[in-house]
Amino acid sequence: MEVLVVFLPLLAFLVAGSIALFGGPKAEPAAAGHGSHGHGHDDHGHAQIAHAHDGHSHDDHGHDDAHDDHHVVAGPPTVGDRVAQFVTAGAVLVSAILSWILFFDVAVGGHPRTIELMTWIQSGTLDVKWALRVDQLTAVMLIVVNTVSACVHVYSVGYMAEDPQKPRFMGYLSLFTFAMLMLVTADNLVQLFFGWEGVGLASYLLINFWYEKPSANAAAMKAFLVNRVGDFGFALGIFAIFVLTGSVQFDAIFAKAPTLTGETLHFLSWDFNGLTIACLLLFMGAMGKSAQLGLHTWLPDAMEGPTPVSALIHAATMVTAGVFMLCRLSPVFEYAPTALEVVAVVGGLTAFVAATIGVTQFDIKRVIAYSTMSQLGYMFFAIGVSAYGAAMFHLFTHAFFKALLFLGAGSVIHALHHEQDMRKMGGVWRKIPFTYAVMWIGNLALAGLPFFAGFYSKDMILEAAFASGSGVGRFAFALGIAAALLTAFYSWRLLFMTFHGTPRMDRQVYDHAHESPVVMLVPLAVLALGALFAGVGFHEWFIGHDRAEFWGKALMVLHDHDTVEAAHHHTPGWVKLAPLVVGLLGIAMAYVGYIKMPQLPGKIAGTFRGVHQFLYNKWYFDELYDALFTRPAKALGYGLWKSGDGAVIDGVGPDGIAAATRDIAARASRLQSGYVYHYAFAMVIGVVLLVAWLSVFG
């Protein structure tokens, strides 16, 4: 069963990829009149709206947040399209069902196991097996990855209905799913790194799916390069672990971890605490993949890909790989308290900074992207205070409600002719009532309102951070509470700007707005169930009194570090109440600002223009990196190209030799005049020289 769960998506990718490459005629583009307004809409030739967004035009400072989420409209799907959709969606649905069976057997039933498939690498002391490690941690990730992936596959059948490259898209989704499953079932660091790089490749391909768009090219390249920085650190971390333990296999590493607390690594005349450096390097990899502050700049730009990609990769699965990796290595991180403190600080700052940016954005997908980054920050500072179970629980609940929000946003974009700018929305809740309802559910879960999924997981993270008693924990708690306030605000800002108020789009767009097809609504309903019940149904296992039996040996927390236990017994009442209070306050602020007094946000933005610009421009991280890294690298490259490669290497080497050869040949060609008497004269000179030689030496 385990092998089927992992390799069915790979089989589906091979089938869909073969159809994309060799499957005969592709779906032809539709008639020119359809332009870029696909997904079953007729061409209405609607004009640009004349006004920006009633009462909010002052917030627009020349930036264009919205991006068209579709390009070429295809004609009717071919047989190959249908086969690719059926095979990929069917395979991942089967994997999802089997994943739930495995979850109840392995996690709930307490039957973890490891299935060895083959010997992969043997070189000296390095012995790497290809094995599937299916323990409680893996079982949780399997249902997250496969359930969300199955919903996204089915949703994509409707969302990408008029894209001419359906088999390629479905194949990429299945390739990503396989790579993610490889990552979460890894039994050693090398196999985990294989899956880690595999999801990076699939992410690049999916962000750049519409490769004819320069902005998609740039976003994919940015994601690839930023993650190279993190992955370089991750690779160094793997090397460091191997140097310290002599193994890359998890059980061997975990067994030796307690003995490594005093070990040092010597590098360039310096001695470092070996375990701390190794853990920080591993965390560097997690920072890149999970978009933590400093290596986060790729995530918002990744919204250039189709919306289902955002839901699968950039909300629920790939970006949580860093959280999973750190939880998997909890037996190592527990003995590196300094590294844990760094994780907590970075996580807290990420949660807060991302939330501050989210309150100012207008692209509906980018708002949710910054929300994802903020929620990942919560997971990391939970790990930083050793609340690994709480981090995994939030990963679990977040997957459902964030994928729901992304796919709900896709349904809105689908209804409004691919418009993503919230300033050009409004007043459509009666047009798309089902989408409106599930967006309410997703927002309630995100804001952490009682009985919704986020309430159980996010609140436990905040309580654990406070209960840790450390300065770092209290710092993360304060930032988490501030982020919770901002989260509730930007969630309802999105809801009110998108669905309420006066319609701010063209009349024809509004008149033709309609609910998405059933094939898109069913996945929304499934994810809505997760957003409703994932918290109340699973919290006893993940973070309740049954957590020790549930997690078994998959997570390891030292007794003095058990902040989840401390949160259950030593948390003041106000700490438990604070997230709910700030959540309700954030909702009330959004209601006042975007329903009751719609001119207020613009006035505040105008009064605090500098602060608003700072947040709207994302704390100027892109500009900072451009000045520090991009421009110097470009100048250096240009200089080496022109001065080094062109002037020195080419000038002295190939170009120089070629120039010298041409010069000698040109001079020699002058001896070939074509006159017979010149040649006779040369022959006479030769005879004279020969006679002279023989006279002297002969």
PLY file of the C-alpha trace (Angstrom):
ply
format ascii 1.0
element vertex 698
property float x
property float y
property float z
element edge 697
property int vertex1
property int vertex2
end_header
0.00 0.00 0.00
2.80 2.41 0.89
4.45 1.89 -2.49
1.17 2.58 -4.30
0.59 5.78 -2.35
3.99 7.14 -3.36
4.38 5.87 -6.92
0.86 6.22 -8.37
1.41 9.98 -8.97
4.70 9.17 -10.72
2.88 6.76 -13.03
0.25 9.43 -13.71
2.98 11.95 -14.54
4.55 9.55 -17.05
1.18 9.00 -18.76
0.28 12.71 -18.87
3.80 13.66 -19.92
3.71 11.14 -22.76
0.39 12.55 -23.93
1.78 16.10 -23.75
4.80 15.09 -25.84
3.46 12.46 -28.22
-0.31 12.45 -27.76
-1.29 13.69 -31.20
-3.19 16.90 -31.98
-3.37 19.54 -29.29
-6.45 21.58 -28.48
-6.41 24.48 -30.92
-6.79 28.09 -29.77
-10.34 29.38 -30.02
-11.45 32.16 -32.32
-9.54 35.39 -31.95
-12.49 37.23 -30.48
-12.19 35.38 -27.22
-8.97 37.01 -26.21
-7.82 35.99 -22.79
-11.20 35.61 -21.16
-11.58 31.91 -21.03
-13.18 29.34 -18.80
-16.46 29.21 -20.57
-17.18 32.93 -20.83
-18.27 34.52 -24.05
-16.40 37.50 -25.37
-18.13 40.55 -24.02
-15.58 43.08 -25.12
-15.84 44.79 -21.79
-13.94 48.01 -21.32
-11.64 48.91 -18.50
-13.49 50.32 -15.57
-13.44 54.07 -15.38
-12.98 54.30 -11.65
-10.45 52.50 -9.49
-12.35 51.36 -6.41
-14.94 53.58 -4.78
-13.29 55.46 -2.00
-9.99 53.59 -2.22
-8.29 55.14 -5.23
-6.00 57.09 -2.93
-4.41 53.81 -1.85
-3.12 53.23 -5.36
0.37 54.63 -5.77
1.03 53.63 -9.30
1.54 49.96 -8.62
-0.31 47.32 -10.56
-0.80 44.35 -8.31
-3.11 42.36 -10.51
-1.93 39.79 -13.01
-3.97 38.09 -15.68
-4.48 34.49 -14.63
-5.06 33.11 -18.13
-3.75 33.60 -21.63
-4.62 31.49 -24.67
-8.16 30.12 -24.85
-8.36 26.66 -26.42
-11.13 24.99 -28.30
-12.88 21.77 -27.19
-10.66 19.33 -25.24
-9.14 16.42 -27.16
-9.24 12.76 -26.16
-5.66 13.11 -24.94
-6.68 15.98 -22.68
-9.45 13.91 -21.13
-7.21 10.88 -20.65
-4.51 12.98 -18.97
-7.06 14.58 -16.63
-8.70 11.26 -15.77
-5.43 9.41 -15.14
-3.78 12.12 -13.04
-6.83 13.05 -10.97
-7.78 9.38 -10.56
-4.30 8.30 -9.46
-4.01 11.04 -6.84
-7.55 10.38 -5.58
-6.62 6.72 -5.04
-3.42 7.81 -3.28
-5.48 10.13 -1.05
-7.87 7.35 -0.03
-4.99 4.99 0.70
-3.27 7.77 2.69
-6.25 8.05 5.03
-6.24 4.27 5.52
-2.53 4.44 6.33
-3.11 7.34 8.72
-5.55 5.40 10.86
-3.34 2.31 10.77
0.02 3.99 11.41
-0.80 7.08 13.47
-4.00 6.16 15.28
-3.32 2.41 15.42
0.33 2.86 16.33
1.90 0.73 13.59
4.83 2.70 12.11
7.06 0.90 9.66
9.91 1.33 7.20
9.88 -0.39 3.81
13.33 -0.79 2.25
13.17 -0.74 -1.55
16.83 -1.00 -2.56
20.40 0.02 -1.82
20.91 3.38 -3.48
24.47 4.53 -2.73
27.40 2.62 -1.23
30.72 4.44 -1.06
33.13 3.96 1.82
31.23 4.58 5.04
28.32 6.18 3.16
25.51 3.65 2.87
22.22 5.07 1.60
19.13 2.88 1.26
16.07 3.86 -0.73
13.37 3.27 1.83
9.88 4.50 2.70
9.67 5.63 6.33
5.99 5.58 7.25
5.62 6.73 10.84
3.13 9.08 12.49
4.79 12.22 11.10
4.81 10.77 7.59
1.20 9.62 7.90
0.06 13.15 8.72
1.98 14.58 5.76
0.61 11.90 3.42
-2.99 12.89 4.08
-2.13 16.60 3.80
-0.24 16.22 0.52
-2.56 13.74 -1.17
-5.88 15.20 0.02
-5.01 18.73 -1.07
-3.39 17.46 -4.26
-6.47 15.41 -5.13
-8.71 18.45 -4.61
-6.41 20.59 -6.76
-6.26 17.98 -9.54
-10.05 17.76 -9.71
-10.44 21.55 -9.44
-7.95 22.01 -12.29
-10.16 20.00 -14.65
-12.60 22.92 -14.51
-10.22 25.80 -13.96
-7.89 24.91 -16.84
-10.75 23.81 -19.11
-9.82 26.21 -21.87
-6.05 26.03 -21.63
-4.49 24.31 -24.67
-1.80 22.58 -22.56
-3.90 20.52 -20.16
-1.80 17.31 -20.23
1.37 19.25 -19.50
-0.25 21.03 -16.57
-1.75 17.88 -15.08
1.55 16.07 -15.56
3.43 18.79 -13.69
0.94 18.60 -10.81
1.45 14.84 -10.55
5.24 15.22 -10.76
5.12 17.66 -7.89
2.94 15.31 -5.85
5.40 12.44 -6.38
8.38 14.60 -5.39
6.59 15.78 -2.25
5.73 12.19 -1.32
9.39 11.25 -1.82
10.33 14.04 0.57
7.93 13.09 3.36
8.62 9.32 3.18
12.43 9.74 3.17
14.36 7.57 5.62
17.59 9.52 5.26
18.80 13.02 4.47
19.96 12.23 0.94
16.58 10.83 -0.07
14.92 13.81 1.59
17.20 16.11 -0.43
16.13 14.29 -3.61
12.48 15.06 -2.89
13.43 18.56 -1.74
15.02 19.37 -5.09
12.22 17.57 -6.94
9.54 19.85 -5.50
11.76 22.82 -6.38
11.92 21.66 -9.99
8.16 21.11 -10.14
7.57 24.51 -8.56
9.74 26.15 -11.23
7.86 24.37 -14.02
4.44 25.27 -12.62
5.20 28.92 -11.83
6.51 29.23 -15.38
3.68 27.17 -16.89
2.62 30.15 -19.02
6.18 30.56 -20.24
5.23 33.10 -22.92
4.75 35.67 -20.12
7.98 37.51 -19.23
6.66 38.06 -15.70
6.19 34.29 -15.26
9.75 33.70 -16.51
11.10 36.21 -14.02
9.04 34.82 -11.11
10.12 31.23 -11.79
13.77 32.24 -12.06
13.51 34.25 -8.85
12.01 31.30 -6.98
14.70 29.01 -8.34
17.60 31.32 -7.44
16.38 32.28 -3.96
15.86 28.61 -3.15
19.38 27.86 -4.39
20.65 29.98 -1.51
18.64 28.02 1.02
19.42 24.67 -0.58
23.15 25.41 -0.48
22.83 25.82 3.29
20.76 22.65 3.48
23.43 20.67 1.60
26.13 22.00 3.93
23.93 20.98 6.87
23.70 17.44 5.52
27.50 17.36 5.14
27.91 18.61 8.71
25.54 15.96 10.08
27.48 13.27 8.22
30.78 14.55 9.59
29.39 14.57 13.14
27.53 11.25 13.08
29.05 9.27 10.22
25.58 8.61 8.80
22.72 10.23 6.92
20.11 7.70 8.08
17.65 9.19 10.54
17.69 6.49 13.23
21.50 6.48 13.34
21.58 10.29 13.55
18.94 10.41 16.30
20.75 7.75 18.35
23.99 9.72 18.31
22.51 13.23 18.74
22.62 13.27 22.60
26.37 12.57 22.52
27.14 15.49 20.19
26.39 18.40 22.51
30.06 19.17 23.11
31.34 18.36 19.62
33.03 21.12 17.62
33.59 21.70 13.94
36.90 23.29 12.94
36.77 25.61 9.94
39.34 28.20 8.82
41.02 28.36 12.23
37.68 28.74 14.06
35.93 26.19 16.24
32.12 26.09 16.17
29.59 24.12 18.17
28.99 21.32 15.68
25.34 20.62 16.44
24.37 24.29 16.48
26.06 25.00 13.15
24.57 21.88 11.55
21.06 22.81 12.74
21.41 26.42 11.59
22.51 25.26 8.15
19.55 22.87 7.95
17.27 25.72 9.04
18.73 27.83 6.23
17.32 25.28 3.80
13.97 25.46 5.55
14.01 29.28 5.34
14.28 29.14 1.56
11.69 26.48 0.92
9.23 27.83 3.50
9.72 31.51 2.65
10.97 32.75 6.00
12.09 36.33 6.44
15.20 36.98 4.39
14.56 34.24 1.83
10.88 35.01 1.40
10.87 37.31 -1.61
10.10 34.57 -4.15
6.75 33.51 -2.67
4.51 36.48 -3.63
5.92 36.52 -7.16
5.17 32.80 -7.46
1.52 33.80 -7.80
2.29 34.21 -11.52
1.45 30.53 -11.91
-2.14 29.31 -12.36
-4.24 29.56 -9.20
-4.38 25.76 -8.57
-0.58 25.88 -8.36
-0.80 28.48 -5.63
-3.20 26.29 -3.67
-1.15 23.11 -3.98
2.44 24.25 -3.78
2.50 27.71 -2.25
-0.10 27.21 0.47
-0.43 23.62 1.63
2.50 21.44 0.66
5.88 22.56 -0.65
6.17 25.62 1.56
5.52 23.41 4.59
8.46 21.15 3.69
10.74 23.20 5.92
8.39 22.76 8.88
8.24 19.01 8.26
12.02 18.74 7.97
12.64 20.51 11.27
10.02 18.39 13.02
11.54 15.24 11.54
14.88 16.33 13.00
13.42 17.25 16.40
15.71 14.69 18.17
18.65 16.72 16.83
17.30 20.24 17.32
16.38 19.50 20.94
20.09 19.39 21.73
20.81 22.67 19.92
18.96 25.30 22.01
20.72 28.23 20.34
19.50 27.07 16.93
15.97 26.74 18.31
16.10 30.32 19.58
17.11 31.52 16.11
14.22 29.54 14.62
11.78 31.15 17.08
12.99 34.70 16.41
12.94 34.31 12.62
9.50 32.67 12.77
8.04 35.42 14.94
9.46 38.17 12.74
8.18 36.42 9.62
4.66 36.13 11.04
4.57 39.84 11.86
6.32 41.28 8.79
4.23 39.26 6.34
1.02 40.32 8.09
1.98 44.00 7.88
2.53 43.66 4.13
-0.71 41.73 3.63
-2.87 44.57 4.95
-1.77 46.87 2.09
-1.91 44.59 -0.96
-4.69 44.59 -3.57
-3.98 41.47 -5.63
-6.26 38.86 -4.07
-3.72 36.06 -4.55
-0.86 38.09 -3.12
-2.85 38.88 0.02
-3.32 35.15 0.56
0.35 34.53 -0.30
1.50 36.90 2.44
-0.99 35.24 4.75
0.70 31.92 3.97
4.10 33.37 4.76
2.76 34.73 8.05
1.19 31.42 9.07
4.43 29.60 8.25
6.09 31.99 10.68
3.73 30.71 13.40
4.77 27.14 12.64
8.45 27.99 12.88
8.28 29.83 16.16
6.28 26.90 17.53
9.25 24.70 16.59
11.56 27.27 18.17
9.85 26.74 21.54
9.84 22.94 21.06
6.08 22.77 20.37
6.59 20.42 17.42
3.15 18.84 17.77
1.51 22.28 17.67
3.55 23.21 14.59
2.46 20.04 12.79
-1.14 20.58 13.88
-1.13 24.08 12.42
0.48 22.71 9.26
-2.38 20.19 9.09
-5.24 22.65 9.65
-3.63 25.42 7.61
-3.39 23.13 4.57
-7.16 22.86 4.42
-8.22 26.44 5.02
-5.42 28.05 3.01
-5.94 25.76 0.01
-9.65 26.60 0.38
-8.89 30.33 0.29
-6.65 30.03 -2.76
-9.13 27.90 -4.69
-11.95 30.21 -3.55
-9.95 33.14 -4.90
-9.58 31.18 -8.13
-13.35 30.82 -8.28
-13.69 34.59 -7.89
-11.09 35.21 -10.61
-12.92 32.71 -12.83
-16.20 34.54 -12.31
-14.78 38.01 -12.98
-12.96 37.37 -16.26
-9.60 36.72 -14.61
-9.52 39.92 -12.62
-7.28 39.72 -9.54
-7.31 43.34 -8.36
-9.70 43.68 -5.42
-10.21 47.34 -6.32
-12.06 46.09 -9.41
-14.34 43.70 -7.54
-17.15 44.16 -5.02
-20.84 43.41 -4.70
-20.70 39.90 -6.16
-21.71 37.75 -3.19
-25.18 37.15 -4.61
-23.65 36.12 -7.94
-21.35 33.47 -6.49
-22.99 32.46 -3.18
-21.24 29.11 -2.76
-17.81 30.66 -3.25
-18.79 33.43 -0.85
-19.83 30.89 1.80
-16.63 28.84 1.61
-14.52 32.01 1.69
-16.28 32.89 4.95
-15.38 29.46 6.32
-11.75 29.82 5.22
-11.47 33.29 6.73
-13.03 32.22 10.02
-10.52 29.38 10.24
-7.63 31.68 9.34
-8.64 34.29 11.90
-8.82 31.60 14.58
-12.47 32.01 15.55
-13.79 29.35 17.95
-14.66 25.89 16.61
-12.94 26.48 13.28
-9.69 24.69 12.47
-7.29 27.58 13.05
-8.69 28.26 16.51
-7.26 25.04 17.94
-3.87 25.07 16.26
-2.90 28.76 16.24
-4.03 29.35 19.80
-1.95 26.42 21.03
1.13 27.84 19.31
0.65 31.20 21.03
0.00 29.57 24.40
3.08 27.36 24.05
5.24 30.35 23.14
4.06 32.18 26.27
4.36 29.08 28.44
7.96 28.57 27.40
8.85 31.33 29.85
11.89 32.34 27.83
12.55 35.81 26.49
12.55 34.47 22.96
9.22 32.73 23.56
7.60 35.88 24.95
9.00 37.87 22.02
7.46 35.40 19.57
4.18 35.48 21.53
3.97 39.29 21.28
4.66 39.24 17.54
2.17 36.39 17.12
-0.60 38.34 18.86
0.12 41.39 16.69
0.09 39.18 13.60
-3.24 37.65 14.70
-4.79 41.13 14.81
-3.49 41.96 11.35
-4.52 38.55 10.00
-8.14 39.07 11.00
-8.05 42.56 9.52
-6.65 41.66 6.09
-8.83 38.53 5.88
-12.03 40.54 6.22
-10.62 43.37 4.17
-10.28 40.80 1.38
-13.79 39.49 2.01
-15.44 42.92 2.09
-13.54 44.36 -0.89
-14.21 41.25 -2.99
-17.83 40.46 -2.20
-19.44 43.54 -0.64
-19.96 47.20 -1.40
-20.71 48.75 -4.78
-19.59 46.72 -7.83
-16.41 48.31 -9.14
-16.03 46.37 -12.35
-17.50 46.96 -15.81
-21.26 46.39 -16.01
-20.91 43.55 -18.52
-18.41 41.72 -16.30
-20.80 42.02 -13.37
-23.81 40.90 -15.40
-22.03 37.79 -16.66
-20.44 36.80 -13.34
-21.62 33.34 -12.36
-20.75 30.48 -10.05
-18.00 28.05 -11.01
-18.84 24.61 -12.44
-19.49 21.67 -10.12
-16.07 20.14 -10.81
-14.56 23.21 -9.14
-17.10 23.47 -6.33
-16.77 19.89 -5.04
-13.08 20.34 -4.07
-14.05 23.60 -2.35
-16.66 21.73 -0.33
-14.16 19.04 0.70
-11.63 21.62 1.83
-14.36 23.56 3.63
-15.10 20.41 5.65
-11.43 20.30 6.58
-11.47 23.97 7.60
-14.53 23.25 9.75
-13.60 19.97 11.41
-9.81 19.42 11.16
-9.36 21.30 14.43
-12.11 19.92 16.62
-11.72 16.40 15.24
-7.96 15.99 15.60
-6.71 18.29 18.35
-6.74 15.60 21.06
-4.38 13.47 18.99
-2.05 16.23 17.87
-1.82 18.47 20.95
-4.16 17.01 23.55
-3.67 14.43 26.28
-3.32 11.65 23.72
-0.43 13.32 21.93
2.35 11.16 23.40
0.67 7.95 22.23
-0.27 9.51 18.90
3.20 10.80 17.95
5.12 7.90 19.45
8.81 8.22 18.54
8.17 10.41 15.49
8.65 13.60 17.56
11.02 14.00 20.48
10.76 16.70 23.13
12.99 16.87 26.18
11.02 16.97 29.42
12.19 20.48 30.32
11.23 21.75 26.84
7.63 20.46 26.79
5.85 23.76 26.20
2.64 22.09 25.02
2.33 20.43 28.43
3.11 23.75 30.11
0.48 25.47 27.96
-2.17 23.03 29.18
-1.45 23.67 32.86
0.37 26.96 33.36
-1.18 29.47 30.97
-3.03 32.52 32.40
-6.60 33.06 31.25
-5.79 36.29 29.45
-3.26 34.50 27.25
-5.93 32.02 26.15
-8.37 34.86 25.52
-6.01 37.28 23.75
-6.05 35.63 20.26
-9.86 35.66 20.18
-10.04 39.28 21.32
-7.55 40.57 18.76
-9.23 38.44 16.06
-12.61 40.01 16.74
-11.00 43.45 16.93
-9.37 42.94 13.53
-12.68 41.91 11.99
-14.38 44.94 13.52
-11.67 47.26 12.16
-12.11 45.83 8.65
-15.90 46.20 8.91
-15.63 49.83 9.93
-13.01 50.64 7.31
-14.50 48.85 4.32
-18.25 48.72 4.98
-19.31 51.51 7.35
-16.68 54.17 6.47
-15.11 53.21 3.12
-13.23 56.52 2.89
-11.34 55.86 6.14
-8.57 53.55 4.80
-7.61 56.12 2.19
-7.46 58.90 4.77
-5.28 56.80 7.06
-3.01 55.87 4.14
-2.73 59.53 3.20
-2.00 60.64 6.76
0.67 57.98 7.28
1.85 57.96 3.69
5.45 57.04 4.51
4.44 54.03 6.61
1.89 52.94 4.03
4.43 53.19 1.21
6.96 51.24 3.27
4.48 48.40 3.85
2.98 48.56 0.36
6.46 48.18 -1.10
7.04 45.09 1.06
9.56 46.68 3.41
11.70 47.33 0.28
13.28 43.88 0.47
13.30 43.54 -3.31
14.92 46.93 -3.73
17.46 46.15 -1.01
18.43 42.83 -2.59
18.57 44.48 -5.99
21.06 47.04 -4.67
23.09 44.60 -2.58
23.21 41.55 -4.83
21.57 41.87 -8.23
23.20 45.05 -9.53
26.71 44.26 -8.21
26.45 40.75 -9.63
25.30 42.11 -12.96
28.07 44.72 -13.00
30.66 42.10 -12.08
29.37 39.74 -14.74
29.36 42.47 -17.36
32.88 43.51 -16.43
34.20 39.95 -16.53
32.45 39.44 -19.85
33.82 42.54 -21.55
37.20 42.92 -19.84
38.01 39.36 -18.84
36.36 37.14 -21.42
36.33 39.59 -24.34
39.57 41.54 -23.90
41.85 39.00 -22.21
40.66 35.47 -22.97
39.22 36.03 -26.43
41.73 38.81 -27.21
44.81 36.74 -26.36
43.29 33.35 -27.12
41.01 32.47 -30.03
40.53 36.00 -31.31
44.22 36.85 -30.90
45.47 33.75 -32.69
42.93 34.25 -35.44
43.95 37.90 -35.84
47.65 37.02 -35.97
46.98 34.31 -38.53
45.00 36.72 -40.67
47.79 39.33 -40.47
50.54 36.86 -41.44
48.43 35.51 -44.27
47.76 39.04 -45.53
51.46 39.86 -45.53
52.37 36.56 -47.22
49.74 37.15 -49.89
51.66 40.21 -51.07
54.43 37.89 -52.36
51.93 36.41 -54.79
51.92 39.26 -57.35
51.13 37.19 -60.47
54.06 38.57 -62.54
56.44 35.95 -64.07
59.49 38.17 -63.79
58.91 38.53 -60.04
58.94 34.76 -59.67
62.07 34.47 -61.95
63.80 37.08 -59.84
62.96 35.15 -56.69
64.33 31.96 -58.25
67.62 33.75 -59.11
67.95 34.98 -55.56
67.35 31.42 -54.37
70.07 30.07 -56.65
72.51 32.74 -55.46
71.79 31.92 -51.83
72.19 28.19 -52.48
75.56 28.71 -54.20
76.71 30.97 -51.40
75.72 28.29 -48.80
77.62 25.57 -50.66
80.67 27.83 -51.05
80.84 28.54 -47.31
79.77 25.20 -45.82
80.08 22.86 -48.73
0 1
1 2
2 3
3 4
4 5
5 6
6 7
7 8
8 9
9 10
10 11
11 12
12 13
13 14
14 15
15 16
16 17
17 18
18 19
19 20
20 21
21 22
22 23
23 24
24 25
25 26
26 27
27 28
28 29
29 30
30 31
31 32
32 33
33 34
34 35
35 36
36 37
37 38
38 39
39 40
40 41
41 42
42 43
43 44
44 45
45 46
46 47
47 48
48 49
49 50
50 51
51 52
52 53
53 54
54 55
55 56
56 57
57 58
58 59
59 60
60 61
61 62
62 63
63 64
64 65
65 66
66 67
67 68
68 69
69 70
70 71
71 72
72 73
73 74
74 75
75 76
76 77
77 78
78 79
79 80
80 81
81 82
82 83
83 84
84 85
85 86
86 87
87 88
88 89
89 90
90 91
91 92
92 93
93 94
94 95
95 96
96 97
97 98
98 99
99 100
100 101
101 102
102 103
103 104
104 105
105 106
106 107
107 108
108 109
109 110
110 111
111 112
112 113
113 114
114 115
115 116
116 117
117 118
118 119
119 120
120 121
121 122
122 123
123 124
124 125
125 126
126 127
127 128
128 129
129 130
130 131
131 132
132 133
133 134
134 135
135 136
136 137
137 138
138 139
139 140
140 141
141 142
142 143
143 144
144 145
145 146
146 147
147 148
148 149
149 150
150 151
151 152
152 153
153 154
154 155
155 156
156 157
157 158
158 159
159 160
160 161
161 162
162 163
163 164
164 165
165 166
166 167
167 168
168 169
169 170
170 171
171 172
172 173
173 174
174 175
175 176
176 177
177 178
178 179
179 180
180 181
181 182
182 183
183 184
184 185
185 186
186 187
187 188
188 189
189 190
190 191
191 192
192 193
193 194
194 195
195 196
196 197
197 198
198 199
199 200
200 201
201 202
202 203
203 204
204 205
205 206
206 207
207 208
208 209
209 210
210 211
211 212
212 213
213 214
214 215
215 216
216 217
217 218
218 219
219 220
220 221
221 222
222 223
223 224
224 225
225 226
226 227
227 228
228 229
229 230
230 231
231 232
232 233
233 234
234 235
235 236
236 237
237 238
238 239
239 240
240 241
241 242
242 243
243 244
244 245
245 246
246 247
247 248
248 249
249 250
250 251
251 252
252 253
253 254
254 255
255 256
256 257
257 258
258 259
259 260
260 261
261 262
262 263
263 264
264 265
265 266
266 267
267 268
268 269
269 270
270 271
271 272
272 273
273 274
274 275
275 276
276 277
277 278
278 279
279 280
280 281
281 282
282 283
283 284
284 285
285 286
286 287
287 288
288 289
289 290
290 291
291 292
292 293
293 294
294 295
295 296
296 297
297 298
298 299
299 300
300 301
301 302
302 303
303 304
304 305
305 306
306 307
307 308
308 309
309 310
310 311
311 312
312 313
313 314
314 315
315 316
316 317
317 318
318 319
319 320
320 321
321 322
322 323
323 324
324 325
325 326
326 327
327 328
328 329
329 330
330 331
331 332
332 333
333 334
334 335
335 336
336 337
337 338
338 339
339 340
340 341
341 342
342 343
343 344
344 345
345 346
346 347
347 348
348 349
349 350
350 351
351 352
352 353
353 354
354 355
355 356
356 357
357 358
358 359
359 360
360 361
361 362
362 363
363 364
364 365
365 366
366 367
367 368
368 369
369 370
370 371
371 372
372 373
373 374
374 375
375 376
376 377
377 378
378 379
379 380
380 381
381 382
382 383
383 384
384 385
385 386
386 387
387 388
388 389
389 390
390 391
391 392
392 393
393 394
394 395
395 396
396 397
397 398
398 399
399 400
400 401
401 402
402 403
403 404
404 405
405 406
406 407
407 408
408 409
409 410
410 411
411 412
412 413
413 414
414 415
415 416
416 417
417 418
418 419
419 420
420 421
421 422
422 423
423 424
424 425
425 426
426 427
427 428
428 429
429 430
430 431
431 432
432 433
433 434
434 435
435 436
436 437
437 438
438 439
439 440
440 441
441 442
442 443
443 444
444 445
445 446
446 447
447 448
448 449
449 450
450 451
451 452
452 453
453 454
454 455
455 456
456 457
457 458
458 459
459 460
460 461
461 462
462 463
463 464
464 465
465 466
466 467
467 468
468 469
469 470
470 471
471 472
472 473
473 474
474 475
475 476
476 477
477 478
478 479
479 480
480 481
481 482
482 483
483 484
484 485
485 486
486 487
487 488
488 489
489 490
490 491
491 492
492 493
493 494
494 495
495 496
496 497
497 498
498 499
499 500
500 501
501 502
502 503
503 504
504 505
505 506
506 507
507 508
508 509
509 510
510 511
511 512
512 513
513 514
514 515
515 516
516 517
517 518
518 519
519 520
520 521
521 522
522 523
523 524
524 525
525 526
526 527
527 528
528 529
529 530
530 531
531 532
532 533
533 534
534 535
535 536
536 537
537 538
538 539
539 540
540 541
541 542
542 543
543 544
544 545
545 546
546 547
547 548
548 549
549 550
550 551
551 552
552 553
553 554
554 555
555 556
556 557
557 558
558 559
559 560
560 561
561 562
562 563
563 564
564 565
565 566
566 567
567 568
568 569
569 570
570 571
571 572
572 573
573 574
574 575
575 576
576 577
577 578
578 579
579 580
580 581
581 582
582 583
583 584
584 585
585 586
586 587
587 588
588 589
589 590
590 591
591 592
592 593
593 594
594 595
595 596
596 597
597 598
598 599
599 600
600 601
601 602
602 603
603 604
604 605
605 606
606 607
607 608
608 609
609 610
610 611
611 612
612 613
613 614
614 615
615 616
616 617
617 618
618 619
619 620
620 621
621 622
622 623
623 624
624 625
625 626
626 627
627 628
628 629
629 630
630 631
631 632
632 633
633 634
634 635
635 636
636 637
637 638
638 639
639 640
640 641
641 642
642 643
643 644
644 645
645 646
646 647
647 648
648 649
649 650
650 651
651 652
652 653
653 654
654 655
655 656
656 657
657 658
658 659
659 660
660 661
661 662
662 663
663 664
664 665
665 666
666 667
667 668
668 669
669 670
670 671
671 672
672 673
673 674
674 675
675 676
676 677
677 678
678 679
679 680
680 681
681 682
682 683
683 684
684 685
685 686
686 687
687 688
688 689
689 690
690 691
691 692
692 693
693 694
694 695
695 696
696 697
